[in-house]
Amino acid sequence: MVMAGHELFHVLAVDDSLIDRKLIERLLKTSSYQVTTVDSGSKALEFLGWHEDHERLINPNETTSVSPNNHQEVEVNLVITDYCMPGMTGYDLLKKMKESSSLRNIPVVIMSSENVPSRINRCLEEGAEEFFLKPVRKSDVNKLSTHMMKSKSSKDKEEEEDDDDDIEKPEKQLQEKQEQDDQKEEEDETPQSQQQQQSSNNNNKRKSMDDGPSPDRTRPRYNGLSVMSN
Amino acid sequence: MEVNQMQRSFLEYANVLFREGFLDGQFSQLQMLADESNPDFVVEVVSLFFEDSQKLLNDLTTTLDQQNVNFKKIDAHIHQLKGSSSSIGAQRVKNACIAFRNFCDQQNVEGLSFGSSITFAFLFQLEQQIVAAGGAIPILSEFS
């Protein structure tokens, strides 16, 4: 699977208010995301391909790929949901997703018009990445890319990588990676930054390496010029 | 960046609306989103808002007229209206909602009735202002 650029991230927005759906859709689209909006938590789960009966049968190690029934029909990189909705609240939706082996890795962001600290904490504790107070602004939406990229790269880590040489990585992603590289020694929080280093053979500032080209840790690369050196 | 004539005059007038407290900063956010590739965005959302709000207030009035008033339902209506007016930046309408929501807790039917009239009035007023600015917004029908 080719690692998609920033533009192809797909966000599922859930809100019972039509106006708020329009707003969030516009906000997300101006950030170049693909957007799907639904008006309830149950429709969201439906879209995500969640089926109660099949949940226990799903192999937890299985990644989201082409397979029958139980997995997502369409890949969703982030779910942003309103808290106050009739029927299933945003919190309920969050909980259901975290309980699902196929959906738990999708980052979830909660929105609410009410600033209730206990509510916010509850959502964060349940695994929400962020909590936005409504009305949601562009500056809030700008925070979403980090969560999506983090989750996407950890998913790629699980899958076999074929080729990633000529992937067009958008500037921002490259920047972030460079920052991660720079802080590599101090911060150990993102295991996937290691993976990213290994997988890309350009631009990485490594601490005192002898040669330019990346050492062949994973597999040999024969790109014409470099030779496997000991 | 190209802005058509209608939008331009609307934008100019919006400044008046800001000054007079009809609209708040959230409305500017909407305008910024419109600049991108969707020139009619503001008009679309504002139209939706008026449609939606009118319906909400009508429902609210109906609920208030019942024998046994369902205060929970009313609270939900006000909450919704507060939310949507906040989302588009309709400041006076939003503040009116916040204010008269208290009557709900007190189960004060008269207060609620009064509050909804005022809110409706603000809504109507805002719409008139926008129409005056040249925005193509459908006129609110008579409010009760």
HADDOCK unambig.tbl for C-alpha pairs under 7 A between the chains (distance, minus, plus):
assign (segid A and resid 19 and name CA) (segid B and resid 45 and name CA) 6.57 0.50 0.50
assign (segid A and resid 19 and name CA) (segid B and resid 48 and name CA) 6.88 0.50 0.50
assign (segid A and resid 19 and name CA) (segid B and resid 49 and name CA) 6.78 0.50 0.50
assign (segid A and resid 19 and name CA) (segid B and resid 84 and name CA) 6.42 0.50 0.50
assign (segid A and resid 20 and name CA) (segid B and resid 84 and name CA) 6.99 0.50 0.50
assign (segid A and resid 20 and name CA) (segid B and resid 87 and name CA) 6.79 0.50 0.50
assign (segid A and resid 26 and name CA) (segid B and resid 33 and name CA) 6.96 0.50 0.50
assign (segid A and resid 27 and name CA) (segid B and resid 33 and name CA) 6.94 0.50 0.50
assign (segid A and resid 30 and name CA) (segid B and resid 36 and name CA) 6.96 0.50 0.50
assign (segid A and resid 113 and name CA) (segid B and resid 83 and name CA) 6.62 0.50 0.50
assign (segid A and resid 135 and name CA) (segid B and resid 86 and name CA) 6.59 0.50 0.50
assign (segid A and resid 135 and name CA) (segid B and resid 87 and name CA) 5.09 0.50 0.50
